[in-house]
Amino acid sequence: MTGPSASTSTAFEKAKADGRAALIGYLPAGFPDVDGAIDGLKAMVVAGCDVIEIGLPYSDPVMDGPTIQAAAQQALDGGVRTRDVLRTVEAVAATGVPTVVMTYWNPIERYGVERFAADLANAGGAGLITPDITPDYADAWIAAADAHDLDRVFLVAPSSTDERIAMTTAASRGFVYATGVMGVTGGRRATAEVVGPLIARTKATTDLPVGVGVGVSTGEQAAELAEYADGVIVGSAFVRALLDNAGDRSAGLRALSALTEELAAGVRRA
């Protein structure tokens, strides 16, 4: 075990000092297998990701679109377990890049909230993104995160009221995750027309960085959203790069690197 890593806020501060948005890249642990995910995530770090988001595969991923669902199911079929997720965190966090886990809440409850927080911190993880639990139902997680100095990344959406946004940002630490479209990941593209007002409403309540995700797949799209957001979050496009090169690991890694470079150039262009 490696011990606590840098907070995600460190990555956002560095990106801001560079006059750009941060790039946050996602893959599920165990896809295409445990070592393959580690290799892919490390390639994304080398090619320009500022923060890494590791998915904990789950059998009922209500926010994930078909691309990420397919990858998560492949990981589950391969026998991935929570300990494999923690091993992936440890390997990626060792690069020095802040590494968070994105997870639905049921697996954390089953594992034990305090136990998971302790093991995540010991692996060098920076915190959790929790798409299906809101701060008013997250007392156990907030306490465990405080005990282990972990980031708590909650979500806001275009449908969120100003009151809910204020409650969510007050409970968040590290950054706030703004979902750029209503619906599942990898579907419709997040647009500035929707994201701009949501980010403005969110920033009115907090000094935390705001990252925007859902539907970003090209450097041009990343540049557009980086005009408004402190970070651009990309998941399905990275997963698709591996799915499109199934059976050819080296080609998949090259595709991941090329996509990361394109997106990293996009957030710098804004």
C-alpha positions as CSV (number, residue, x, y, z in Angstrom):
1,M,0.0,0.0,0.0
2,T,1.3,3.4,-0.9
3,G,-0.5,5.9,1.4
4,P,-2.5,9.1,0.6
5,S,-2.0,10.7,-2.8
6,A,-2.3,14.3,-3.8
7,S,-5.8,15.8,-3.7
8,T,-7.5,16.4,-7.0
9,S,-7.5,20.1,-6.1
10,T,-3.7,20.0,-6.7
11,A,-4.2,19.0,-10.3
12,F,-6.9,21.7,-10.8
13,E,-4.6,24.3,-9.3
14,K,-1.7,23.3,-11.6
15,A,-4.0,23.4,-14.7
16,K,-5.3,26.8,-13.7
17,A,-1.7,28.1,-13.3
18,D,-1.1,26.8,-16.9
19,G,-4.2,28.8,-18.0
20,R,-6.2,25.8,-19.0
21,A,-8.8,23.2,-17.8
22,A,-7.8,19.9,-16.3
23,L,-8.3,16.7,-18.3
24,I,-9.9,13.8,-16.3
25,G,-9.9,10.4,-17.9
26,Y,-11.9,7.3,-17.0
27,L,-11.7,3.5,-17.5
28,P,-13.3,0.8,-15.5
29,A,-11.0,-1.4,-13.4
30,G,-10.7,-4.9,-14.9
31,F,-11.3,-3.9,-18.5
32,P,-10.1,-5.5,-20.7
33,D,-8.6,-7.3,-17.6
34,V,-6.9,-6.0,-14.5
35,D,-3.4,-5.6,-15.9
36,G,-4.8,-4.2,-19.2
37,A,-6.7,-1.5,-17.4
38,I,-3.6,-0.5,-15.4
39,D,-1.6,-0.3,-18.6
40,G,-4.3,1.8,-20.3
41,L,-4.6,4.2,-17.4
42,K,-0.9,4.6,-17.2
43,A,-0.8,5.4,-20.9
44,M,-3.5,8.0,-20.4
45,V,-1.3,9.6,-17.6
46,V,1.7,9.7,-19.8
47,A,-0.3,11.2,-22.7
48,G,-1.8,14.1,-20.7
49,C,-4.5,13.2,-18.2
50,D,-4.3,15.3,-15.1
51,V,-6.7,13.2,-12.9
52,I,-7.6,9.6,-13.4
53,E,-11.1,8.2,-12.6
54,I,-11.3,4.4,-12.1
55,G,-14.7,2.8,-12.4
56,L,-15.7,0.1,-9.9
57,P,-17.7,-2.3,-12.1
58,Y,-21.2,-2.9,-11.0
59,S,-24.1,-5.0,-12.2
60,D,-26.7,-2.2,-12.2
61,P,-25.0,0.9,-13.6
62,V,-27.9,3.3,-13.8
63,M,-25.9,6.3,-15.0
64,D,-23.7,4.5,-17.5
65,G,-24.5,4.2,-21.2
66,P,-24.1,1.0,-23.3
67,T,-20.3,1.6,-24.0
68,I,-19.3,1.7,-20.3
69,Q,-21.9,-1.0,-19.4
70,A,-20.3,-3.4,-22.0
71,A,-16.8,-2.7,-20.5
72,A,-18.0,-3.1,-16.9
73,Q,-19.8,-6.4,-17.8
74,Q,-16.6,-7.7,-19.4
75,A,-14.7,-6.9,-16.2
76,L,-17.4,-8.6,-14.1
77,D,-17.4,-11.6,-16.4
78,G,-13.6,-11.7,-15.9
79,G,-14.0,-12.0,-12.2
80,V,-12.9,-8.5,-11.1
81,R,-13.3,-7.8,-7.4
82,T,-13.1,-4.7,-5.2
83,R,-9.6,-5.7,-4.2
84,D,-8.7,-5.6,-7.9
85,V,-10.0,-2.0,-8.1
86,L,-7.8,-1.1,-5.1
87,R,-4.8,-2.7,-6.8
88,T,-5.5,-0.6,-9.9
89,V,-5.8,2.5,-7.8
90,E,-2.5,1.7,-6.1
91,A,-0.7,1.2,-9.5
92,V,-2.0,4.4,-11.0
93,A,-1.7,6.6,-8.0
94,A,2.0,5.6,-7.8
95,T,2.5,7.7,-11.0
96,G,1.8,10.8,-8.8
97,V,-1.5,11.7,-10.6
98,P,-4.5,12.1,-8.4
99,T,-6.7,9.0,-8.7
100,V,-10.3,8.8,-7.7
101,V,-12.8,5.9,-7.9
102,M,-16.2,6.4,-9.5
103,T,-18.6,3.9,-7.9
104,Y,-22.3,3.2,-7.2
105,W,-23.0,3.1,-3.6
106,N,-24.2,-0.5,-3.1
107,P,-20.7,-2.1,-3.5
108,I,-19.3,0.3,-0.9
109,E,-22.0,-0.5,1.6
110,R,-21.4,-4.2,1.0
111,Y,-17.6,-3.8,1.5
112,G,-18.0,-1.5,4.5
113,V,-17.9,2.2,4.2
114,E,-15.1,2.8,6.8
115,R,-13.2,-0.2,5.6
116,F,-13.3,1.0,2.0
117,A,-12.3,4.5,2.9
118,A,-9.3,3.2,4.8
119,D,-8.2,0.8,2.1
120,L,-8.7,3.5,-0.6
121,A,-6.5,5.9,1.3
122,N,-3.9,3.2,2.0
123,A,-3.8,2.5,-1.8
124,G,-3.1,6.2,-2.5
125,G,-6.6,7.0,-3.8
126,A,-7.7,10.6,-3.6
127,G,-11.4,10.1,-3.1
128,L,-14.7,8.9,-4.6
129,I,-17.2,10.1,-7.2
130,T,-20.6,8.9,-6.1
131,P,-23.2,9.3,-8.8
132,D,-26.2,7.6,-7.1
133,I,-25.9,9.0,-3.5
134,T,-26.6,12.6,-2.5
135,P,-25.0,14.4,0.4
136,D,-28.2,14.2,2.5
137,Y,-28.0,10.4,2.4
138,A,-24.2,10.2,2.7
139,D,-23.5,10.8,6.4
140,A,-21.5,7.5,6.7
141,W,-19.4,8.4,3.7
142,I,-18.8,12.0,4.7
143,A,-17.6,10.9,8.1
144,A,-15.3,8.2,6.6
145,A,-13.9,10.6,4.0
146,D,-13.2,13.2,6.7
147,A,-11.4,10.5,8.8
148,H,-9.1,9.6,5.9
149,D,-8.8,13.0,4.2
150,L,-10.5,11.8,1.0
151,D,-12.2,13.9,-1.7
152,R,-16.0,13.7,-1.8
153,V,-17.2,14.4,-5.4
154,F,-20.9,14.8,-5.7
155,L,-22.9,15.5,-8.8
156,V,-25.0,18.4,-10.0
157,A,-27.2,18.3,-13.1
158,P,-29.2,20.8,-15.3
159,S,-32.3,19.7,-13.4
160,S,-30.8,20.5,-10.0
161,T,-32.5,23.4,-8.2
162,D,-30.3,26.2,-6.8
163,E,-30.9,24.9,-3.3
164,R,-29.8,21.4,-4.3
165,I,-26.7,22.7,-6.0
166,A,-25.8,24.7,-2.8
167,M,-26.3,21.7,-0.6
168,T,-24.2,19.5,-3.0
169,T,-21.3,21.9,-3.3
170,A,-21.2,22.5,0.4
171,A,-20.7,18.7,1.0
172,S,-18.2,18.3,-1.8
173,R,-14.4,18.3,-1.5
174,G,-11.8,18.2,-4.3
175,F,-14.2,19.2,-7.1
176,V,-17.8,19.2,-8.2
177,Y,-19.0,16.9,-11.0
178,A,-21.4,18.6,-13.4
179,T,-23.3,16.3,-15.7
180,G,-23.5,18.1,-19.0
181,V,-26.6,16.4,-20.3
182,M,-29.6,14.6,-18.8
183,G,-29.3,10.9,-19.3
184,V,-26.6,8.2,-19.4
185,T,-22.9,8.6,-20.2
186,G,-21.8,8.3,-23.8
187,G,-25.1,9.5,-25.1
188,R,-25.9,13.0,-26.3
189,R,-23.0,15.4,-26.3
190,A,-22.7,18.0,-23.5
191,T,-23.1,21.5,-25.1
192,A,-22.0,24.9,-24.0
193,E,-25.6,26.1,-24.1
194,V,-26.6,23.7,-21.3
195,V,-23.3,23.5,-19.5
196,G,-22.6,27.2,-19.3
197,P,-25.6,28.1,-17.1
198,L,-25.2,25.0,-14.9
199,I,-21.5,25.8,-14.3
200,A,-22.4,29.4,-13.5
201,R,-25.1,28.4,-11.1
202,T,-22.6,25.9,-9.4
203,K,-19.8,28.4,-9.2
204,A,-22.1,30.9,-7.5
205,T,-22.2,28.6,-4.5
206,T,-18.6,27.4,-4.2
207,D,-14.9,28.1,-4.9
208,L,-14.3,24.4,-5.7
209,P,-13.3,23.6,-9.3
210,V,-16.2,22.3,-11.5
211,G,-15.5,19.4,-13.9
212,V,-18.0,18.6,-16.6
213,G,-18.6,15.2,-18.1
214,V,-21.0,13.2,-20.3
215,G,-20.7,13.1,-24.1
216,V,-17.2,14.5,-24.7
217,S,-15.2,12.5,-27.3
218,T,-13.1,15.0,-29.4
219,G,-10.5,17.7,-28.8
220,E,-12.9,20.2,-30.3
221,Q,-15.6,19.3,-27.8
222,A,-13.1,19.4,-25.0
223,A,-12.0,22.9,-26.1
224,E,-15.6,24.1,-26.2
225,L,-16.4,22.9,-22.7
226,A,-13.0,24.1,-21.3
227,E,-14.2,27.6,-22.0
228,Y,-16.6,27.2,-19.1
229,A,-15.4,24.4,-16.9
230,D,-12.3,23.9,-14.7
231,G,-12.1,20.3,-15.9
232,V,-13.3,18.1,-18.8
233,I,-14.2,14.5,-17.9
234,V,-14.1,11.9,-20.6
235,G,-15.1,8.2,-20.1
236,S,-17.0,6.5,-22.9
237,A,-14.6,7.7,-25.6
238,F,-11.6,6.1,-23.8
239,V,-13.6,2.9,-23.3
240,R,-14.6,2.9,-27.0
241,A,-10.9,3.2,-28.0
242,L,-10.2,-0.2,-26.3
243,L,-13.5,-1.8,-27.5
244,D,-12.7,-0.9,-31.1
245,N,-9.3,-2.6,-30.7
246,A,-10.4,-5.7,-28.8
247,G,-7.8,-8.4,-29.2
248,D,-5.0,-6.1,-30.1
249,R,-3.7,-4.7,-26.8
250,S,-0.9,-2.6,-28.4
251,A,-3.3,-1.0,-30.8
252,G,-5.7,-0.2,-28.0
253,L,-2.9,1.5,-26.0
254,R,-1.9,3.5,-29.1
255,A,-5.6,4.6,-29.5
256,L,-5.8,5.6,-25.9
257,S,-2.6,7.7,-26.1
258,A,-3.7,9.4,-29.3
259,L,-7.1,10.3,-27.9
260,T,-5.6,11.6,-24.7
261,E,-3.2,13.8,-26.7
262,E,-6.1,15.1,-28.8
263,L,-8.2,15.9,-25.7
264,A,-5.2,17.4,-23.8
265,A,-4.5,19.7,-26.7
266,G,-8.2,20.6,-26.7
267,V,-8.3,21.8,-23.1
268,R,-5.2,23.8,-23.8
269,R,-6.8,25.5,-26.8
270,A,-9.7,27.0,-24.9
